């Protein structure tokens, strides 16, 4: 038996977490790991007590044909990264790694060029997380140094989305 490498092992867990997501368009799963211990998980879903898009059977962003990466204020969901950060203490997140996996609901394909939105990037930066690892395929991933988001401040550009 071939043992799964540790990064893909954690990405596999984040992929399992996304199965709890409630978005009609695409779902993400996130886990935060520090010192080889999972300290938090999060998935895409409406705030506690509010109805989820899958329960309502509709998505306002889809109805308005809002492109991916834009006008997140119209989204009912709290993003997976935000939910994972909300479920952990900052002292536990300092120096940690966030693993992120996204899948399209209709095709179940991995989200192409997945990345954290501008709001989640701010949360991740302030949380003290050091790296974000994002799955591209079942075997491949990208490693992002959070400090790069600080140095290459996309909030100073006119680029929309990701």
Buried (B, 14 or more C-beta within 10 A) or exposed (E): EEEEEEBBEBBBBBBBBBEBBBBBBBBBBBBBBBEEEBBBBBBBBBEEEEEBBBEBEEBEBEEEEBEBBEEBEEBBBBBBBBBBBEEBEEEBBEEBBBBBBBBEBEEEEBBEEBBBBBEBBBBBBEBBBBBBBBBBEEEEBEEBEBEEBEEEEEEEEEEEBB
